[in-house]
Amino acid sequence: MMIHYEIEIKLDLSNEANYRNILDHLSPDSSPVKQENYFFDTQERSLSESGWALRIRKEDAKATVTAKGPKKEDAEGLTIRQEIEEEIDANQSDLFIKGNIDPADLPPDIVLTIGDICSGRKLEKAISFINFRTTARSNTDGITVEIAIDRTEYSDGSVDFELEVELSEKSKYKAVTNIIEGIFDKAGVPLIIQADSKYARALKKTRPYAGKSKEKH
């Protein structure tokens, strides 16, 4: 199995005013896309304790299952983690969401990666939230940057706002960071690193799992 790493810059937009300022500055062509996110773990929270997260995401008629490993950061604002993502049948995703998941029913590469952590135990739905993602593109000095601007609604009624840029390779970090800094400066929005994933933030907001996150996600 070829190991893939997700390489991201994640920035905290802090409030709706900053979120709107970024949207106004970037003028995206598309409307926000609704993403339903469901995270699964064993009853003992084996995945979370080991820094892994298993997510099923529904977006329109499409469904994907994703396993993400512990985050590794070797530059400020840069998050690197192992990621395995597979598209699955929408009906199968609904069955997973309504019940528990037998790890053996997951795509083979995901089973190979997290099977030992789960040790044959069922995976139950632990956390869910809804994200509204707007995508935009910036072309600066011959570099095209794909940008995701997110509004996330959590089960406790809270909302937060974030900007993400996924890099194809780590060597582009400095050039892309300079472009993003320019966008924030022109939009009048402070540049704040987002250290936690949405999943880690959701865990902190949900009482049964409060304190479980070890900042690995």
C-alpha positions as CSV (number, residue, x, y, z in Angstrom):
1,M,0.0,0.0,0.0
2,M,1.3,3.4,-1.0
3,I,1.2,5.8,2.0
4,H,-0.3,9.2,1.3
5,Y,0.1,12.2,3.5
6,E,-2.3,15.1,3.8
7,I,-0.4,18.4,4.0
8,E,-2.5,21.3,5.1
9,I,-2.3,24.9,6.2
10,K,-5.2,25.5,8.7
11,L,-6.2,29.0,9.8
12,D,-8.7,30.1,12.4
13,L,-11.1,32.8,11.1
14,S,-12.4,33.4,14.7
15,N,-15.7,34.9,13.8
16,E,-18.3,35.4,11.1
17,A,-17.2,38.9,10.3
18,N,-13.7,37.6,9.3
19,Y,-15.3,34.7,7.4
20,R,-17.4,37.2,5.4
21,N,-14.4,39.4,4.7
22,I,-12.4,36.5,3.3
23,L,-15.4,35.4,1.2
24,D,-15.9,39.0,-0.1
25,H,-12.2,39.3,-0.9
26,L,-11.9,36.0,-2.8
27,S,-15.3,36.2,-4.5
28,P,-15.8,32.5,-5.0
29,D,-18.0,31.4,-8.0
30,S,-19.7,28.5,-6.2
31,S,-22.2,28.4,-3.3
32,P,-21.3,26.5,0.0
33,V,-21.5,22.8,-0.2
34,K,-23.0,20.9,2.7
35,Q,-20.8,18.2,4.2
36,E,-22.2,15.8,6.8
37,N,-19.3,14.4,8.9
38,Y,-19.6,11.3,11.1
39,F,-16.7,10.0,13.2
40,F,-16.5,6.5,14.6
41,D,-14.5,4.9,17.3
42,T,-14.5,1.8,19.5
43,Q,-16.3,2.0,22.9
44,E,-12.9,2.3,24.5
45,R,-11.9,5.2,22.2
46,S,-9.0,3.1,20.8
47,L,-8.7,5.2,17.6
48,S,-8.8,8.6,19.4
49,E,-6.3,7.5,22.0
50,S,-3.8,6.4,19.3
51,G,-4.3,9.6,17.4
52,W,-6.4,8.2,14.5
53,A,-9.8,9.3,13.3
54,L,-12.2,7.5,11.1
55,R,-14.7,9.7,9.2
56,I,-17.6,9.1,6.9
57,R,-18.5,12.2,4.9
58,K,-21.7,12.7,2.9
59,E,-21.7,15.4,0.3
60,D,-24.6,15.5,-2.2
61,A,-24.9,11.9,-3.5
62,K,-21.3,11.1,-2.8
63,A,-20.0,9.3,0.3
64,T,-16.4,8.8,1.4
65,V,-14.7,7.0,4.3
66,T,-11.4,8.5,5.5
67,A,-8.8,7.4,8.1
68,K,-6.5,10.1,9.3
69,G,-3.4,9.4,11.4
70,P,-1.7,11.5,14.2
71,K,-0.7,14.9,13.0
72,K,2.9,15.9,12.5
73,E,4.0,19.5,12.3
74,D,7.4,20.6,11.3
75,A,6.6,24.3,10.4
76,E,4.3,26.8,12.0
77,G,0.8,26.3,10.7
78,L,1.6,23.2,8.7
79,T,-0.2,20.0,9.5
80,I,1.0,16.7,8.0
81,R,-0.8,13.4,8.7
82,Q,-1.3,10.0,7.0
83,E,-4.6,9.9,5.2
84,I,-6.4,7.1,3.4
85,E,-9.6,8.1,1.6
86,E,-12.0,5.9,-0.4
87,E,-15.3,6.5,-2.0
88,I,-18.1,4.2,-0.8
89,D,-21.6,3.4,-1.9
90,A,-24.1,5.9,-0.4
91,N,-26.4,3.2,0.8
92,Q,-23.5,1.5,2.6
93,S,-22.6,4.8,4.2
94,D,-26.2,5.1,5.5
95,L,-26.0,1.7,7.0
96,F,-22.8,2.5,8.8
97,I,-24.2,5.8,10.1
98,K,-27.4,4.2,11.4
99,G,-25.6,1.3,13.1
100,N,-22.1,0.2,14.0
101,I,-19.2,-0.6,11.7
102,D,-17.4,-3.9,11.6
103,P,-13.9,-2.9,10.7
104,A,-13.7,-5.8,8.3
105,D,-16.4,-4.1,6.2
106,L,-14.2,-1.1,5.5
107,P,-12.1,-0.7,2.4
108,P,-9.0,-3.0,2.5
109,D,-6.3,-0.3,2.8
110,I,-8.2,1.2,5.8
111,V,-8.5,-2.2,7.4
112,L,-4.8,-2.8,7.0
113,T,-4.0,0.5,8.6
114,I,-6.4,0.6,11.6
115,G,-7.5,-3.0,12.0
116,D,-4.9,-3.8,14.7
117,I,-6.0,-0.7,16.7
118,C,-9.6,-1.8,16.6
119,S,-8.7,-5.4,17.5
120,G,-11.9,-6.7,15.8
121,R,-14.2,-4.5,18.0
122,K,-17.2,-2.7,16.5
123,L,-16.9,1.0,15.7
124,E,-19.7,3.2,16.9
125,K,-20.7,6.7,16.0
126,A,-18.9,9.1,18.4
127,I,-19.2,12.6,17.0
128,S,-21.0,14.3,14.1
129,F,-21.1,17.8,12.8
130,I,-22.1,19.7,9.6
131,N,-19.7,21.7,7.6
132,F,-20.5,24.2,4.8
133,R,-17.5,24.5,2.5
134,T,-17.0,27.2,0.0
135,T,-14.0,26.8,-2.4
136,A,-12.1,29.5,-4.1
137,R,-9.0,29.9,-6.2
138,S,-6.2,32.4,-6.0
139,N,-3.7,32.9,-8.9
140,T,-0.6,34.8,-7.8
141,D,2.8,34.9,-9.4
142,G,2.1,31.9,-11.5
143,I,1.0,29.8,-8.4
144,T,-2.6,28.6,-8.2
145,V,-3.9,28.0,-4.7
146,E,-7.1,26.1,-4.0
147,I,-8.7,27.4,-0.8
148,A,-11.5,26.0,1.3
149,I,-13.4,28.4,3.5
150,D,-15.5,26.5,6.1
151,R,-18.4,27.3,8.4
152,T,-18.9,24.4,10.8
153,E,-21.9,23.7,13.0
154,Y,-21.4,21.5,16.1
155,S,-23.9,19.4,18.0
156,D,-23.8,21.8,21.0
157,G,-25.1,24.6,18.8
158,S,-21.7,26.4,18.4
159,V,-20.3,27.5,15.1
160,D,-16.7,28.2,14.0
161,F,-14.9,29.4,10.9
162,E,-11.8,28.2,9.3
163,L,-9.7,28.5,6.1
164,E,-7.8,25.5,4.8
165,V,-5.3,25.0,2.0
166,E,-4.1,21.6,1.0
167,L,-0.6,21.3,-0.5
168,S,0.5,18.8,-3.0
169,E,4.0,18.8,-1.5
170,K,5.7,20.3,1.5
171,S,8.2,22.3,-0.6
172,K,5.4,24.7,-1.6
173,Y,4.7,25.7,2.0
174,K,6.6,29.0,2.1
175,A,5.3,30.3,-1.3
176,V,1.7,29.4,-0.5
177,T,2.0,30.9,3.0
178,N,3.1,34.2,1.5
179,I,0.1,34.2,-0.8
180,I,-2.3,33.4,2.1
181,E,-0.7,36.2,4.2
182,G,-1.3,38.6,1.4
183,I,-5.0,37.6,1.1
184,F,-5.5,38.0,4.9
185,D,-3.8,41.3,4.9
186,K,-5.9,42.7,2.0
187,A,-9.1,41.4,3.6
188,G,-8.2,42.9,7.0
189,V,-8.3,39.6,8.8
190,P,-5.7,38.6,11.4
191,L,-3.7,35.5,10.6
192,I,-4.3,32.9,13.4
193,I,-3.0,29.3,13.2
194,Q,-5.6,26.7,13.9
195,A,-3.9,24.0,15.9
196,D,-6.8,21.6,16.3
197,S,-8.7,19.7,13.6
198,K,-12.5,20.0,13.5
199,Y,-12.7,16.5,15.0
200,A,-10.5,17.5,18.0
201,R,-12.6,20.7,18.5
202,A,-15.8,18.6,18.3
203,L,-14.5,16.2,21.0
204,K,-13.8,19.1,23.3
205,K,-17.3,20.4,22.8
206,T,-19.0,17.1,23.6
207,R,-19.2,16.3,27.3
208,P,-18.8,12.4,27.2
209,Y,-15.5,12.9,25.3
210,A,-14.3,16.1,26.9
211,G,-10.6,15.8,27.8
212,K,-10.2,12.7,25.6
213,S,-8.4,14.6,22.8
214,K,-4.7,14.7,23.2
215,E,-4.0,17.2,20.4
216,K,-3.0,14.4,18.0
217,H,-5.8,15.0,15.5
